[in-house]
Amino acid sequence: VMGKVAARLADQVVITSDNPRSEAPARIAEQIRVGMPADSNVVVELDRERAIKLAIDSATKGDVVLVAGKGHERFQEQGGQKRPFDDYAVAQRALMARSAA
């Protein structure tokens, strides 16, 4: 449902991984694509940090970038391991790098 709504309301959708735990991230991305029109502007980037940077770098004047899925969590869980990860910090670094360019 989330992918279908995003495709309807957004000019571009970047699908990535949040906390795949024991699931295959590519399979989760495929499930998100279900119900999205074939002509949707969709990019699948399973590395969450690269996906956030891609979304920010591809935004143009007047665009809004929504980073959804993790909220307040400061970690990413995959394969039974938790590693530090902060969407806010990643987005902030991407914005600063973009403004410095």
Stockholm file with secondary structure:
# STOCKHOLM 1.0

chainA/1-101         VMGKVAARLADQVVITSDNPRSEAPARIAEQIRVGMPADSNVVVELDRERAIKLAIDSATKGDVVLVAGKGHERFQEQGGQKRPFDDYAVAQRALMARSAA
#=GR chainA/1-101 SS CHHHHHHHHCSCEEECCSCCBTSCHHHHHHHHHTTSCTTCCEEECCSHHHHHHHHHHHCCTTCCCCCCSCTTCCEEEETTEEEECCHHHHHHHHHHHHHHC
#=GC SS_cons         CHHHHHHHHCSCEEECCSCCBTSCHHHHHHHHHTTSCTTCCEEECCSHHHHHHHHHHHCCTTCCCCCCSCTTCCEEEETTEEEECCHHHHHHHHHHHHHHC
//
